[in-house]
Amino acid sequence: MTDSGEKMDKTCSCPYCDVEMAKAALPWCQACGVEVFYCPKCHEVIGRNEQVCPHCGARVEEEVARGEE
């Protein structure tokens, strides 16, 4: 079970086409070519129009603004 758990940490699903992809390998989905966005707090893949991260609950605009200060 450890091997599958480790694999899940290194992969994620594209929020647009739902194809499994390598996490942070490229700034876009290899299957559909859409630019992929990551939560600035937890670094999980999120939809481009998300205002709140569905993984950690962080408000995306607030986290980006804090990073720019």
Backbone bond lengths (Angstrom), bond angles and torsions (degrees), N, CA, C in turn:
res aa  C-N    CA-C-N  psi(-1)  N-CA   C-N-CA  omega(-1)  CA-C   N-CA-C  phi
1 M - - - 1.441 - - 1.521 112.06 -
2 T 1.312 118.17 -26.17 1.455 121.13 -178.93 1.517 111.35 -61.87
3 D 1.336 117.31 -41.83 1.458 120.02 -179.05 1.521 111.99 -59.87
4 S 1.314 118.29 -43.51 1.462 120.15 -179.58 1.524 110.49 -68.92
5 G 1.333 118.74 -34.76 1.454 121.83 176.92 1.516 111.60 -65.42
6 E 1.347 116.85 -40.06 1.456 120.52 177.83 1.514 110.50 -66.63
7 K 1.321 117.59 -38.50 1.457 120.99 179.43 1.530 110.62 -63.70
8 M 1.323 117.10 -40.02 1.456 120.54 -179.33 1.530 111.11 -63.64
9 D 1.342 118.21 -31.93 1.459 121.10 178.51 1.522 111.61 -68.26
10 K 1.318 118.03 -25.14 1.458 121.87 -176.12 1.520 112.87 -100.48
11 T 1.314 117.44 -2.24 1.457 120.73 179.49 1.520 110.10 -128.43
12 C 1.315 115.05 160.93 1.458 121.77 176.03 1.519 107.23 -153.06
13 S 1.307 116.37 172.90 1.462 120.57 178.18 1.513 110.09 -105.48
14 C 1.322 116.35 139.69 1.455 121.65 175.99 1.531 108.19 -63.07
15 P 1.349 118.72 129.88 1.456 119.56 -179.60 1.527 113.68 -71.67
16 Y 1.325 117.98 -5.89 1.466 121.77 -178.22 1.520 112.81 -103.87
17 C 1.347 117.40 -44.80 1.469 119.23 -178.29 1.523 112.59 -112.52
18 D 1.343 118.17 -6.37 1.460 125.26 176.37 1.526 113.66 65.80
19 V 1.327 118.11 20.69 1.460 121.98 176.36 1.521 108.16 -86.40
20 E 1.343 117.09 138.07 1.456 120.78 177.85 1.526 109.42 -67.74
21 M 1.347 115.93 135.91 1.465 120.40 -179.57 1.518 109.10 -140.78
22 A 1.323 116.29 161.16 1.459 121.21 177.63 1.519 109.20 -71.32
23 K 1.315 117.06 130.84 1.459 122.42 -177.53 1.533 109.60 -67.65
24 A 1.316 116.09 125.90 1.463 124.92 175.21 1.524 113.91 62.14
25 A 1.327 118.04 16.36 1.457 119.70 177.82 1.524 110.74 -69.63
26 L 1.307 116.94 -42.16 1.454 123.37 178.82 1.523 108.71 -139.56
27 P 1.317 117.94 156.33 1.468 118.93 178.70 1.529 113.24 -79.17
28 W 1.324 117.48 10.71 1.461 121.25 177.78 1.520 109.55 -143.67
29 C 1.321 115.26 159.60 1.468 121.48 178.28 1.520 108.81 -72.99
30 Q 1.322 116.48 129.53 1.461 120.58 179.85 1.522 112.19 -68.20
31 A 1.332 118.39 -25.59 1.462 121.88 -177.41 1.525 112.90 -83.28
32 C 1.350 117.21 -48.38 1.468 119.03 -174.61 1.530 113.29 -107.63
33 G 1.333 117.74 -11.97 1.459 121.39 175.66 1.523 115.21 80.60
34 V 1.332 118.55 5.07 1.463 121.88 -179.26 1.526 109.04 -80.05
35 E 1.337 117.03 139.71 1.459 121.31 176.95 1.526 109.31 -62.50
36 V 1.321 116.66 133.81 1.454 122.72 -177.77 1.527 108.88 -101.30
37 F 1.330 116.36 137.15 1.459 122.35 -179.92 1.521 109.51 -110.41
38 Y 1.320 115.84 145.80 1.458 122.29 -179.31 1.521 109.90 -119.42
39 C 1.320 116.29 144.48 1.459 121.58 175.24 1.527 107.97 -63.72
40 P 1.329 118.60 130.21 1.456 120.12 179.90 1.531 113.76 -69.55
41 K 1.337 117.72 -14.56 1.462 120.36 -179.74 1.525 112.19 -94.60
42 C 1.346 117.55 -53.56 1.476 120.37 -175.57 1.530 112.78 -102.01
43 H 1.326 117.91 -9.94 1.470 124.26 177.37 1.522 114.41 66.09
44 E 1.334 117.10 23.50 1.461 121.46 174.39 1.528 108.73 -88.34
45 V 1.330 116.88 155.32 1.461 121.80 178.76 1.524 109.61 -68.76
46 I 1.339 115.66 133.86 1.468 121.06 178.01 1.526 108.99 -133.43
47 G 1.310 116.85 160.66 1.456 121.78 175.83 1.522 110.27 -68.43
48 R 1.311 117.40 150.46 1.465 120.29 -174.33 1.523 113.44 -65.03
49 N 1.309 118.83 -23.97 1.459 120.96 -179.39 1.525 113.24 -100.92
50 E 1.326 117.51 9.06 1.469 120.93 -179.72 1.525 109.66 -67.00
51 Q 1.309 116.04 133.21 1.458 120.81 174.67 1.524 110.49 -100.86
52 V 1.335 115.95 -22.56 1.455 122.33 176.88 1.526 107.21 -128.83
53 C 1.324 116.39 131.08 1.459 120.59 179.44 1.522 109.70 -66.76
54 P 1.338 118.75 126.40 1.463 120.78 179.55 1.531 112.65 -72.91
55 H 1.329 117.87 -11.76 1.459 121.66 -178.75 1.523 112.94 -91.42
56 C 1.355 117.41 -44.79 1.463 119.95 -175.29 1.524 113.49 -119.48
57 G 1.335 117.78 -8.81 1.457 121.16 177.94 1.519 115.34 83.19
58 A 1.338 116.97 3.42 1.466 119.83 180.00 1.524 110.39 -68.62
59 R 1.326 116.16 140.93 1.463 120.81 173.64 1.514 105.82 -77.14
60 V 1.316 117.25 117.33 1.454 122.88 -170.98 1.527 111.81 -62.25
61 E 1.333 118.69 -44.67 1.467 120.99 -178.33 1.527 111.00 -62.69
62 E 1.339 117.01 -40.08 1.463 120.50 -179.19 1.526 111.01 -66.28
63 E 1.327 117.83 -41.08 1.462 120.65 179.11 1.526 110.99 -65.81
64 V 1.329 117.82 -39.85 1.464 121.14 178.49 1.516 109.89 -65.57
65 A 1.322 117.08 -43.02 1.469 121.10 -179.86 1.533 110.37 -63.09
66 R 1.335 118.03 -41.08 1.472 120.83 178.35 1.515 111.58 -63.13
67 G 1.320 116.90 -36.40 1.465 121.54 179.55 1.515 112.87 -69.16
68 E 1.321 117.54 -26.41 1.462 121.32 -178.17 1.515 112.73 -84.94
69 E 1.355 117.76 -17.23 1.460 120.41 -177.61 1.491 112.11 -72.16
